[in-house]
């Protein structure tokens, strides 16, 4: 494939406690904004990839909602938190093959209900409890926090990772969010605040957990050639990978220790023709602080088992050696699944991060993670054209 | 505490066994390997010859979480401990751990299976300290 792809449009609705709009309405707004951002019209879009949230509130009917008449690529992508990266990968391949020219990729959800706490948004297991497949849920492993807690506990017991080290991830994310006008949480926090926050599922505290947000984010992907004629600085897609480890539920399982990032990251770097040491900015899917830590280990930014010390060193925050989640991530900015790290990567690659802009941003690594570390996608992005 | 679970055709032998105090796992005669109850093919060789076979019911703790109990009027706050237990045969099951104080939890802690029957459901496995 000689045609390389670039992200040329980014559209973000108001995010967070935004009520009165359906996920489809959010999605239409995000795509409209992304097209305008790129200097394109809705009529230019001939490919649409749709990633609904966990409850599948948006689907292929989005095409009709947008009155699209020229659709040559249309699919729902449901790989949970790894979907955003996967949509960009599919769009890049569609553009490279010539099957579509301008592909919109969108995520939208509205789990928050006015007057209800965020904790009520994702209750987890809701099907009738039937058969042997539900035994873990019936025992109490229903929602994401307790399921990630088991993973984090295993890492802690194996490598000596501590709650304070997880807290360092939360503190760094908040330091970035303070400088992000779009972030939901902009009040600085300390490690003491993290340690004092209430336990959700030991070892994970409230400040180890991501936010819940209503809204939508869309990106537009086209060829690098066409990108050069458009309104925004192109963000070139240099490499990508996916890895879905299929954890065996028995002796010898890597669950909690190694994730799909260990395969997906090196694959993406190899495709881009760069090494992990060359990466300037990391936008890591951070549904929980632990996810950031284990993903950084698996990508090779530090050795396996040394993620705790690495994140506690101050590497991730503003002025640190390894700027990570520079918009505040899902922990402090907004929770739009993989669109949270992807959108911040686009902003940083363009040099549009304002107060939080990382000066050196030639290569950006973006992760997506779904299930309980079950699904993983990686992108390597750059403001420079791949030659 | 535990959510009631009802049977389906596949799980009928499993819940018949839990009712008589026995934990069944899936066993592959061709590989000699054991898999979790929900496995459709052997977790080691992908062989499709799985059959129900009784586990020793003995295992050890791999990982765990503690969900804080909620304060209710005049009721003591009870935390829920859920552990991943590696049975001697190899498979992992996530079980609610009964009567195990959080301070006792450690990797390798011996656990034995027991069974409880939440109202409206089948007998389901739980874990207890093996010495208990």
Contacts between the chains, C-beta under 8 A, distances in Angstrom:
chain1	res1	chain2	res2	distance
A	128	B	6	7.3
A	129	B	3	5.2
A	129	B	4	6.4
A	129	B	5	4.6
A	129	B	6	6.8
A	129	B	121	7.3
A	130	B	5	6.8
A	130	B	6	5.1
A	130	B	7	7.3
A	130	B	8	5.3
A	130	B	11	7.8
A	131	B	5	7.5
A	131	B	7	7.0
A	131	B	8	4.4
A	131	B	10	6.1
A	131	B	11	4.4
A	131	B	38	7.7
A	132	B	10	7.1
A	132	B	11	4.6
A	132	B	14	5.4
A	132	B	37	4.0
A	132	B	38	4.8
A	133	B	38	4.5
A	134	B	5	5.9
A	135	B	5	6.8
A	135	B	37	7.0
A	135	B	38	7.8
A	135	B	93	6.9
A	135	B	94	7.1
A	135	B	124	6.4
A	135	B	125	7.2
A	136	B	93	7.7
A	136	B	94	3.8
A	137	B	3	7.1
A	138	B	2	5.7
A	138	B	3	4.4
A	138	B	4	7.6
A	138	B	5	4.9
A	138	B	121	7.9
A	138	B	124	6.1
A	139	B	2	6.4
A	139	B	82	5.4
A	139	B	94	5.4
A	139	B	95	5.5
A	139	B	96	4.4
A	139	B	124	7.5
A	139	B	126	7.5
A	140	B	2	7.5
A	140	B	67	6.1
A	140	B	80	5.1
A	140	B	82	4.5
A	140	B	96	5.7
A	141	B	65	7.7
A	141	B	82	5.7
A	141	B	94	5.2
A	146	B	65	5.0
A	146	B	67	5.8
A	146	B	82	6.7
A	149	B	65	3.7
A	150	B	63	4.9
A	150	B	64	6.6
A	150	B	65	5.1
A	150	B	82	7.4
A	150	B	84	5.9
A	150	B	94	7.5
A	151	B	63	7.5
A	153	B	63	4.7
A	153	B	64	5.9
A	153	B	65	6.2
A	154	B	62	6.7
A	154	B	63	3.9
A	154	B	84	7.8
A	157	B	63	6.9
A	157	B	106	7.7
A	157	B	107	4.9
A	158	B	107	7.9
A	198	B	68	7.6
A	199	B	66	7.7
A	199	B	68	5.2
A	200	B	68	7.9
A	201	B	65	4.8
A	201	B	66	7.3
A	201	B	67	5.3
A	202	B	65	5.7
A	202	B	66	3.9
A	202	B	67	7.6
A	202	B	68	7.6
A	202	B	102	7.7
A	203	B	65	7.7
A	204	B	65	8.0
A	248	B	43	5.2
A	248	B	44	7.8
A	249	B	35	8.0
A	249	B	36	4.8
A	249	B	39	7.9
A	249	B	43	6.8
A	249	B	91	6.5
A	249	B	92	4.9
A	250	B	34	7.5
A	250	B	35	6.8
A	250	B	36	6.8
A	250	B	43	5.3
A	250	B	44	7.8
A	250	B	86	7.5
A	250	B	90	4.7
A	250	B	91	4.7
A	250	B	92	5.6
A	251	B	86	5.6
A	251	B	90	4.5
A	251	B	91	7.9
A	251	B	92	7.7
A	253	B	92	6.7
A	256	B	63	6.2
